[in-house]
């Protein structure tokens, strides 16, 4: 949705924002600083990357981790999702 945004922070959180209410509507807590974020096109998932070299998928409805993707050898600094959702 165009009214939703996600941010990542050095405080080990990613925050979900809704411009309609002009504020935070959720917080995802991780063990490491978050350096990259992406919102899935369907609005049901957020992807984060951080200094632990892992990409994490989060289920926005439950606010829980749904998958971790390890294999990078350095900090994740950018995330981008295919518009087709593949």
KOLDORO-711362 format. One record per residue (C-alpha): residue in one letter; residue number from 1; x, z negated, y. Coordinates in Angstrom, 3 decimals. Example, Ala and Ser with C-alpha at 12.3 -4.5 7.8 and 13.67 -1.06 7.14 Angstrom:
2
+------+------+----------+----------+----------+
! resn ! resi !       c1 !       c3 !       c2 !
+------+------+----------+----------+----------+
!    A !    1 !   12.300 !   -7.800 !   -4.500 !
!    S !    2 !   13.670 !   -7.140 !   -1.060 !
+------+------+----------+----------+----------+
//
This chain:
86
+------+------+----------+----------+----------+
! resn ! resi !       c1 !       c3 !       c2 !
+------+------+----------+----------+----------+
!    X !    1 !    0.000 !    0.000 !    0.000 !
!    X !    2 !    1.218 !    0.769 !    3.504 !
!    X !    3 !    0.415 !   -2.785 !    4.589 !
!    X !    4 !    2.803 !   -4.432 !    2.109 !
!    X !    5 !    6.553 !   -4.931 !    2.440 !
!    X !    6 !    9.284 !   -6.820 !    0.605 !
!    X !    7 !   12.500 !   -8.361 !    1.914 !
!    X !    8 !   15.557 !   -9.788 !    0.183 !
!    X !    9 !   17.771 !  -12.595 !    1.398 !
!    X !   10 !   20.963 !  -14.580 !    0.984 !
!    X !   11 !   18.769 !  -17.609 !    0.215 !
!    X !   12 !   18.118 !  -16.099 !   -3.266 !
!    X !   13 !   14.539 !  -15.109 !   -2.492 !
!    X !   14 !   12.530 !  -11.956 !   -2.021 !
!    X !   15 !    9.478 !  -12.371 !    0.140 !
!    X !   16 !    6.315 !  -10.317 !    0.073 !
!    X !   17 !    4.720 !   -9.567 !    3.432 !
!    X !   18 !    1.289 !   -8.266 !    4.375 !
!    X !   19 !    0.947 !   -6.746 !    7.832 !
!    X !   20 !   -2.829 !   -7.243 !    7.739 !
!    X !   21 !   -2.394 !  -11.023 !    7.800 !
!    X !   22 !    0.916 !  -10.789 !    9.678 !
!    X !   23 !    2.716 !  -13.073 !    7.307 !
!    X !   24 !    4.228 !  -13.913 !    3.983 !
!    X !   25 !    1.982 !  -13.671 !    0.937 !
!    X !   26 !    4.472 !  -14.482 !   -1.817 !
!    X !   27 !    7.986 !  -15.551 !   -2.663 !
!    X !   28 !   10.113 !  -14.536 !   -5.662 !
!    X !   29 !   12.952 !  -16.948 !   -6.400 !
!    X !   30 !   16.145 !  -15.835 !   -8.133 !
!    X !   31 !   19.435 !  -17.535 !   -8.985 !
!    X !   32 !   21.576 !  -15.217 !   -6.830 !
!    X !   33 !   21.477 !  -13.631 !   -3.387 !
!    X !   34 !   19.282 !  -10.531 !   -3.130 !
!    X !   35 !   20.957 !   -7.482 !   -1.587 !
!    X !   36 !   18.472 !   -4.677 !   -2.344 !
!    X !   37 !   14.694 !   -4.416 !   -2.812 !
!    X !   38 !   12.095 !   -1.772 !   -3.627 !
!    X !   39 !    8.301 !   -1.902 !   -3.943 !
!    X !   40 !    6.729 !    0.127 !   -6.767 !
!    X !   41 !    4.278 !    2.805 !   -5.636 !
!    X !   42 !    1.404 !    1.180 !   -7.539 !
!    X !   43 !    2.004 !   -2.103 !   -5.708 !
!    X !   44 !    2.195 !   -4.090 !   -8.947 !
!    X !   45 !    5.963 !   -4.475 !   -9.177 !
!    X !   46 !    8.943 !   -5.297 !   -7.009 !
!    X !   47 !   12.519 !   -4.488 !   -7.985 !
!    X !   48 !   15.423 !   -6.543 !   -6.706 !
!    X !   49 !   19.177 !   -6.227 !   -7.003 !
!    X !   50 !   21.818 !   -8.708 !   -6.095 !
!    X !   51 !   25.304 !  -10.074 !   -6.338 !
!    X !   52 !   24.817 !  -10.768 !  -10.063 !
!    X !   53 !   24.963 !   -6.963 !  -10.629 !
!    X !   54 !   21.476 !   -6.999 !  -12.183 !
!    X !   55 !   18.274 !   -5.170 !  -11.261 !
!    X !   56 !   15.218 !   -7.350 !  -11.854 !
!    X !   57 !   11.632 !   -6.171 !  -12.129 !
!    X !   58 !    8.992 !   -8.612 !  -10.918 !
!    X !   59 !    5.255 !   -8.561 !  -11.661 !
!    X !   60 !    3.618 !   -9.108 !   -8.277 !
!    X !   61 !    0.355 !  -10.322 !   -9.834 !
!    X !   62 !    2.025 !  -13.182 !  -11.735 !
!    X !   63 !    5.057 !  -13.589 !   -9.433 !
!    X !   64 !    7.319 !  -13.672 !  -12.503 !
!    X !   65 !   10.257 !  -11.660 !  -13.774 !
!    X !   66 !    9.140 !   -8.935 !  -16.150 !
!    X !   67 !   12.484 !   -7.288 !  -16.952 !
!    X !   68 !   16.205 !   -7.498 !  -16.205 !
!    X !   69 !   18.491 !   -4.467 !  -16.239 !
!    X !   70 !   22.176 !   -5.290 !  -16.675 !
!    X !   71 !   25.093 !   -2.896 !  -16.777 !
!    X !   72 !   26.318 !   -2.459 !  -13.216 !
!    X !   73 !   29.858 !   -3.566 !  -12.512 !
!    X !   74 !   29.355 !   -4.449 !   -8.866 !
!    X !   75 !   26.748 !   -5.737 !   -6.427 !
!    X !   76 !   23.528 !   -3.708 !   -6.181 !
!    X !   77 !   23.337 !   -2.533 !   -2.563 !
!    X !   78 !   20.463 !   -0.045 !   -2.657 !
!    X !   79 !   17.369 !    0.632 !   -4.757 !
!    X !   80 !   15.078 !    3.645 !   -4.724 !
!    X !   81 !   12.205 !    4.504 !   -7.045 !
!    X !   82 !   10.993 !    7.942 !   -8.073 !
!    X !   83 !    7.708 !    8.715 !   -6.240 !
!    X !   84 !    6.183 !    9.777 !   -9.576 !
!    X !   85 !    6.821 !    6.308 !  -10.995 !
!    X !   86 !    9.118 !    7.567 !  -13.731 !
+------+------+----------+----------+----------+
//
